[in-house]
Amino acid sequence: MKYETFYDVSFFSEFDIYLFKEGTHTKLYNHFGAHSYIRNDQKGVYFAVWAPNAKGVFLIADFNNFNNQTHPLKMRQDGSGIWEVFVSDVSIETLYKYYIDSDNLQVNKEKADPFAFFAEVAPKSASKVWNLNDFSWNDAMWMKKRKKQNSHKAPISIYEIHLGSWRRKVEEDNCFLNYTEAANELAYYIKELGFTHVELLPITEYPFDGSWGYQVTGYFAPTARYGTPEQFKEFVNIMHNHNIGVILDWVPSHFVTDGHGLITFDGTCLYEHQDPRKGYHPEWGSAIFNYDRNEVRAFLVSSALFWLDKYHLDGIRVDAVASMLYLDYAREDGEWVPNEDGSNINKGAVEFLRHLNTSAYAEHKDIMMFAEESTNYPMVSGAVSDGGLGFGYKWNMGWMHDTLKYMKNDPVHRQHHHKNLTFSFVYMYNENYVLPLSHDEVVHMKGSLINKMPGEYHKKFANLRALYSLMYAHPGKKLLFMGGEFAQFSEWNFAQSLDWHLLENKNHSGVQKLIKTLNTLYQNEPGLYKNDVESNGFEWIDENDYTANVIAFIRKGNTKEKPLIIVCNFSDKAHVGYMLGMPKRGEYKEIFNSENECFGGNGTLNKSVLKTTAKSCHGRKNMISLNLPPLSVLYLQKTP
């Protein structure tokens, strides 16, 4: 008889159970879920699910017509709350769910597998039996050298994309590129523009396209919208073979409340807090993980390590860390529960994040962990041993907000907002920072980056070029969301392709050339990256010339490497014969100017060699006189 049930197979040892209960298991994906197995020469699949408060658990699948009585699982007798069964003759691609019987009559009892490796294409929601071992990686060269590529001393320039809208098959009813098709086009594009890494908005399985992947149901499954797990592995493989690292946006802060997901999983609030003041996210209408529960922490840490392990990912960007850290995040008085001492820090979340980062770096020393954290919580990228959270990098949201606020002002008013331009330089080494111009800034009626810029048409482009040129000179790794590299005017729309036709216009193609040039300079000039996270990489020349809207500073590598002098004119007026104190006497040349004609600028360059004069300026013994075009950023370097 086919599809027989057996209860003498288990993927859990006593030690696994101990670690699971303790919350320190980091590889639960090797035990939970659906795994092909041969029992006494009989092929089949072993299933395991955590549902400690269920009255009964049944496997419902296409082979039993989703009957909720024919294939029961059996609960282990060790207090773990784990249910198991081996079913013979079950094959790969079998559709299945768990029917979880409980006393709660108000919940959906048909649940997708929390540990499923694959699923149906949304809006369908069944899990699929899948084997992740049928793939041959050929990225050994990248994996061997990626420690250097991901180092704090390396140039890291990230292209952030949403796979479903970067490019679509317009001629085929606007359908998605699959993972492999996207990789082949994207790798060439990223390589051409000089980005070192690509960051994907969440591709963990999710039910609603409009959530962009931030409302997750499948923490161990790449979304089926773009193909199979093997095709996603091939995506990573192709990127690595083009020397491009892959970073995944990952969401352990909250989860979707769709009935087939984690919500009230076994009839009780298993993954989330029961008290809505702790377990419900008012801003996003989603459920909040219960970080105080050991098994939940083990589930989440295992998810992160799964992607690093099985998919060779190079980094994890943890979304919405601030919402995890603060019990009163997005809540009014009376809507949250303080700690016994009255404080508002979510201690369970802090413990989870430290465990997450410690585990990730212990298993994969050459990866990167990023925090999207928007407050001044201390030591986000500090070592856990020193009391920090242990991230490798923190997104510098303050730089992004202050700089965009400054740039939105008409140049005539910028002198009154000079601190918005310079304040980020005060704290730029408090954390290991990434400078993000991300998707969050070009949605929800915020306008595209080019449309945030003031002035008439040509001034918008000059302002945007100056913004990008400042970003690449400012200490910190770089991140730019797709479409920004060619100044897309429209807000990002997840349901359609980018406006690639704009590249037929020289102003848009000029911005793209600017980004390519900046990426090249960033990688070729150690002064721009080597000390991104160390204070000896920066020195002011003048931060106080607010009346002229000018700042000037030095970026430095080691003592044997040439520093770069950065001069920014955010006025819409040219400054002719602008006097600037220089670190050493001699001759300097302009190696970059955002107003170069090839970028769509006005072509006003300092073409001749700039010789210092022995005259005191900005507290320095030597100075040069140079011309600063309106709305421009210049990079200078001493000649031999």
Rosetta blueprint (number, residue, H / E / L):
1 M L
2 K L
3 Y L
4 E L
5 T E
6 F E
7 Y L
8 D L
9 V L
10 S L
11 F L
12 F L
13 S L
14 E H
15 F H
16 D H
17 I H
18 Y H
19 L H
20 F H
21 K H
22 E H
23 G L
24 T L
25 H L
26 T L
27 K L
28 L H
29 Y H
30 N H
31 H L
32 F L
33 G E
34 A E
35 H E
36 S E
37 Y E
38 I E
39 R E
40 N L
41 D L
42 Q E
43 K E
44 G E
45 V E
46 Y E
47 F E
48 A E
49 V E
50 W E
51 A L
52 P L
53 N L
54 A L
55 K L
56 G E
57 V E
58 F E
59 L E
60 I E
61 A E
62 D H
63 F H
64 N H
65 N L
66 F L
67 N L
68 N L
69 Q L
70 T L
71 H L
72 P E
73 L L
74 K E
75 M E
76 R L
77 Q L
78 D L
79 G L
80 S L
81 G L
82 I E
83 W E
84 E E
85 V E
86 F E
87 V E
88 S E
89 D L
90 V L
91 S L
92 I L
93 E L
94 T L
95 L E
96 Y E
97 K E
98 Y E
99 Y E
100 I E
101 D E
102 S L
103 D L
104 N L
105 L L
106 Q L
107 V L
108 N L
109 K L
110 E E
111 K E
112 A L
113 D L
114 P L
115 F L
116 A L
117 F L
118 F E
119 A E
120 E L
121 V L
122 A L
123 P L
124 K L
125 S L
126 A L
127 S E
128 K E
129 V L
130 W L
131 N L
132 L L
133 N L
134 D L
135 F L
136 S L
137 W L
138 N L
139 D L
140 A H
141 M H
142 W H
143 M H
144 K H
145 K H
146 R H
147 K H
148 K H
149 Q H
150 N L
151 S L
152 H L
153 K L
154 A L
155 P L
156 I L
157 S E
158 I E
159 Y E
160 E E
161 I E
162 H L
163 L H
164 G H
165 S H
166 W H
167 R L
168 R E
169 K E
170 V H
171 E H
172 E H
173 D L
174 N L
175 C E
176 F E
177 L L
178 N L
179 Y H
180 T H
181 E H
182 A H
183 A H
184 N H
185 E H
186 L H
187 A H
188 Y H
189 Y H
190 I H
191 K H
192 E H
193 L H
194 G L
195 F L
196 T L
197 H E
198 V E
199 E E
200 L E
201 L L
202 P L
203 I L
204 T E
205 E E
206 Y L
207 P L
208 F L
209 D H
210 G H
211 S H
212 W L
213 G L
214 Y L
215 Q L
216 V L
217 T L
218 G E
219 Y E
220 F E
221 A E
222 P E
223 T L
224 A H
225 R H
226 Y H
227 G L
228 T L
229 P H
230 E H
231 Q H
232 F H
233 K H
234 E H
235 F H
236 V H
237 N H
238 I H
239 M H
240 H H
241 N H
242 H L
243 N L
244 I L
245 G E
246 V E
247 I E
248 L E
249 D E
250 W E
251 V L
252 P L
253 S L
254 H L
255 F E
256 V L
257 T L
258 D L
259 G L
260 H L
261 G L
262 L L
263 I L
264 T L
265 F L
266 D L
267 G L
268 T L
269 C L
270 L L
271 Y L
272 E E
273 H L
274 Q L
275 D L
276 P H
277 R H
278 K H
279 G H
280 Y E
281 H E
282 P L
283 E L
284 W L
285 G L
286 S E
287 A E
288 I L
289 F E
290 N L
291 Y L
292 D L
293 R L
294 N H
295 E H
296 V H
297 R H
298 A H
299 F H
300 L H
301 V H
302 S H
303 S H
304 A H
305 L H
306 F H
307 W H
308 L H
309 D H
310 K H
311 Y L
312 H L
313 L L
314 D L
315 G E
316 I E
317 R E
318 V E
319 D L
320 A L
321 V H
322 A H
323 S H
324 M H
325 L H
326 Y E
327 L L
328 D L
329 Y L
330 A L
331 R L
332 E L
333 D L
334 G L
335 E L
336 W L
337 V L
338 P L
339 N L
340 E L
341 D L
342 G L
343 S L
344 N L
345 I E
346 N L
347 K H
348 G H
349 A H
350 V H
351 E H
352 F H
353 L H
354 R H
355 H H
356 L H
357 N H
358 T H
359 S H
360 A H
361 Y H
362 A H
363 E H
364 H L
365 K L
366 D L
367 I L
368 M E
369 M E
370 F E
371 A E
372 E L
373 E L
374 S L
375 T L
376 N L
377 Y L
378 P L
379 M L
380 V L
381 S L
382 G L
383 A L
384 V H
385 S H
386 D H
387 G L
388 G L
389 L L
390 G L
391 F L
392 G L
393 Y E
394 K E
395 W E
396 N L
397 M H
398 G H
399 W H
400 M H
401 H H
402 D H
403 T H
404 L H
405 K H
406 Y H
407 M H
408 K H
409 N L
410 D L
411 P H
412 V H
413 H H
414 R H
415 Q H
416 H H
417 H H
418 H H
419 K H
420 N H
421 L H
422 T H
423 F L
424 S H
425 F H
426 V H
427 Y H
428 M L
429 Y L
430 N L
431 E L
432 N L
433 Y E
434 V E
435 L E
436 P E
437 L E
438 S L
439 H H
440 D H
441 E H
442 V H
443 V L
444 H L
445 M L
446 K L
447 G L
448 S L
449 L H
450 I H
451 N H
452 K H
453 M L
454 P L
455 G L
456 E L
457 Y H
458 H H
459 K H
460 K H
461 F H
462 A H
463 N H
464 L H
465 R H
466 A H
467 L H
468 Y H
469 S H
470 L H
471 M H
472 Y H
473 A H
474 H L
475 P L
476 G L
477 K E
478 K E
479 L E
480 L E
481 F E
482 M L
483 G L
484 G H
485 E H
486 F H
487 A L
488 Q L
489 F L
490 S L
491 E L
492 W L
493 N L
494 F L
495 A L
496 Q L
497 S L
498 L L
499 D L
500 W H
501 H H
502 L H
503 L H
504 E H
505 N L
506 K H
507 N H
508 H H
509 S H
510 G H
511 V H
512 Q H
513 K H
514 L H
515 I H
516 K H
517 T H
518 L H
519 N H
520 T H
521 L H
522 Y H
523 Q H
524 N H
525 E L
526 P H
527 G H
528 L H
529 Y L
530 K L
531 N L
532 D L
533 V L
534 E L
535 S H
536 N H
537 G H
538 F E
539 E E
540 W E
541 I E
542 D E
543 E E
544 N E
545 D E
546 Y L
547 T L
548 A L
549 N L
550 V E
551 I E
552 A E
553 F E
554 I E
555 R E
556 K L
557 G L
558 N L
559 T L
560 K L
561 E L
562 K L
563 P L
564 L E
565 I E
566 I E
567 V E
568 C E
569 N E
570 F L
571 S L
572 D L
573 K L
574 A L
575 H E
576 V E
577 G E
578 Y E
579 M E
580 L E
581 G E
582 M E
583 P L
584 K L
585 R L
586 G L
587 E E
588 Y E
589 K E
590 E E
591 I E
592 F E
593 N E
594 S L
595 E L
596 N L
597 E H
598 C H
599 F H
600 G L
601 G L
602 N L
603 G L
604 T L
605 L L
606 N L
607 K L
608 S L
609 V L
610 L E
611 K E
612 T L
613 T E
614 A L
615 K L
616 S L
617 C E
618 H L
619 G L
620 R E
621 K L
622 N E
623 M E
624 I E
625 S E
626 L E
627 N E
628 L E
629 P L
630 P L
631 L L
632 S E
633 V E
634 L E
635 Y E
636 L E
637 Q E
638 K E
639 T L
640 P L
